[in-house]
Each structure stands twice: as structure tokens, then as C-alpha cells.
Amino acid sequence: MATDHIRYDVLARDALRGVLRQVLTDAAAHGLPGEHHFFITFLSTAEGVKLSPRLLAQYPEEMTIILQHQFWDLVVTEDRFEVGLSFAGVPERLVVPFNSIKSFFDPSVQFGLQFEPSDAAAETPATSLPASNLPAPPSASAPTAATPEPESTDEPEKPSEGAEVVRLDRFRKK
């Protein structure tokens, strides 16, 4: 079998992360349209992830957030997104690099993406944010989205029959 010098798997993964980046960029600029909302699961100890010590202790391996009704200050850059969320009434600021994301799911249209974590994302510990860096809670006019309360151990909704979930490893030759 020939060697893949082009690395189609890497190109496809980066293209799909571009879809996620564009969706979040649009949500930051215009809010969430219609019934759209997002479940985003990421490695909590990946390089560049920034969580409070409290959240990191509660989610030492991975964390799922939901952007729906109560989020604020969503900022999207080329390599990461940052967002303010409230956990049990405590405002938190999260920094999530795109290469730390394991899955993205929008249950309103049954669309999902799954990513194999990159080696770099899985090897380097996350950074804890000191309590002094916590954002102010959102005002009544802030954009909205929701996140699960930390006490919840429920997994996000799984794609139902007919959902389109793209797994990159499906295309790799083994």
C-alpha cells in the first residue's frame, strides 16, 4: 500500500475543525439561530485549556459544555474559543483550543463531529485560572446559552438514528 505523503486525514480533520470554528464565529457575532445549541466535549487537561481549579478538579479528564441559553463573551480565534459560563451559579471563563475538542453535536439538527485528540493536546496539562480572573456574571441583556451544572454527570444526548456523525478514523487505512 502506498504511503500517504499528503496526509488526507490531517487535512480532513483541520477542515472539519474549520466548520466548528465558523459555526462558533457566527454564534459569537449573531447569537444562536432558531433552536440550534451545541454540546462541545473537550479534554480538560489538553495543552492550552484554561479552567478554574474547581472545574479542573471536578472534570479531570474531559468536560462537556452546552452553549444554549446563558453564555457570554464568546470569542473565537484561529486556534481556540473562549466563553463565559455559569456553573452552579458561579461564573467561569473557559479557554478551549480547537485541538482539544473530542466532539461537537447540535441536537436541533442531529449534526455531530467527532475528533481523535491530537498527541499534543493529550500530553500537556491544562492551565488553571486563578479566581481573580473570573468574568463578571452576564447582564440581563447578554447573549444566552446554557451549560450543565457541575453536579450533573449526564452524558450529552447521543446522535439518534439518522444523525450524521463524521469520524475521521473511519477514513484511515490501518
Residue pairs with C-beta under 8 A, 6 or more apart in sequence:
1 173
4 173
8 171
9 168
9 169
9 171
9 172
12 168
12 171
13 115
13 116
13 168
16 113
16 115
16 166
16 168
17 98
17 99
17 101
17 115
19 113
20 98
20 101
20 104
20 113
21 76
21 78
21 81
21 98
23 38
23 104
23 106
24 38
24 74
24 76
24 81
25 76
27 36
27 38
27 67
27 74
27 145
28 74
28 75
28 76
28 81
31 143
31 144
32 38
32 67
32 68
32 144
32 145
34 108
35 108
36 106
36 108
36 109
37 66
37 67
37 68
37 69
37 106
37 107
37 108
37 145
37 146
38 66
38 67
38 68
38 104
38 105
38 106
38 145
39 64
39 65
39 66
39 103
39 104
39 105
39 106
39 107
39 156
39 157
40 64
40 65
40 66
40 67
40 96
40 101
40 103
40 104
41 62
41 63
41 64
41 101
41 102
41 103
41 104
41 156
42 49
42 62
42 63
42 65
42 96
42 100
42 101
42 102
43 49
43 61
43 62
43 100
43 102
43 117
43 121
43 122
44 51
44 55
44 56
44 59
44 60
44 61
44 62
44 63
44 126
45 56
45 60
45 61
45 122
45 124
45 125
45 126
46 97
46 99
46 100
46 117
46 121
46 122
46 124
46 126
47 97
47 99
47 100
47 120
47 121
47 123
47 124
47 125
47 126
48 79
48 80
48 95
48 97
48 99
48 100
48 121
48 124
48 126
48 127
49 94
49 95
49 96
49 97
49 100
49 126
49 127
50 93
50 94
50 95
50 126
50 127
50 128
50 129
51 59
51 63
51 92
51 94
51 126
51 128
51 129
52 92
52 128
52 129
52 131
52 134
53 128
53 129
54 90
55 63
55 87
55 92
55 94
55 150
56 126
56 128
58 150
59 150
62 102
64 148
64 155
64 156
65 83
65 85
65 94
65 147
65 148
66 145
66 146
66 147
66 148
66 156
67 74
67 83
67 145
67 146
67 147
68 144
68 145
68 146
69 144
69 145
69 146
70 85
70 86
70 138
70 142
70 144
70 145
70 146
70 147
71 83
71 84
71 85
71 138
71 143
71 144
71 145
71 146
71 147
72 83
72 84
72 135
72 138
72 142
72 143
73 82
73 83
73 84
73 93
73 135
74 81
74 82
74 83
74 84
74 143
74 145
75 81
75 82
75 83
79 97
79 98
79 99
80 95
80 96
80 97
80 98
81 95
81 96
81 98
82 93
82 94
82 95
82 96
83 93
83 94
83 96
84 91
84 92
84 93
84 94
84 135
84 138
85 91
85 92
85 94
85 145
85 147
86 92
86 137
86 138
86 147
87 147
87 149
87 150
88 149
88 150
88 151
90 134
91 134
91 135
91 136
91 137
91 138
92 134
92 135
93 129
93 133
93 134
93 135
95 129
97 121
99 117
99 118
99 120
99 121
100 117
100 121
101 115
102 114
102 115
102 117
103 112
103 113
103 114
103 115
104 112
104 113
105 111
105 112
105 113
105 156
105 157
105 159
105 165
106 112
107 157
110 159
110 160
110 162
110 163
110 164
111 163
111 164
112 159
112 163
112 164
112 165
112 166
113 165
113 166
114 165
114 166
114 167
114 168
115 168
116 168
116 169
148 154
159 165
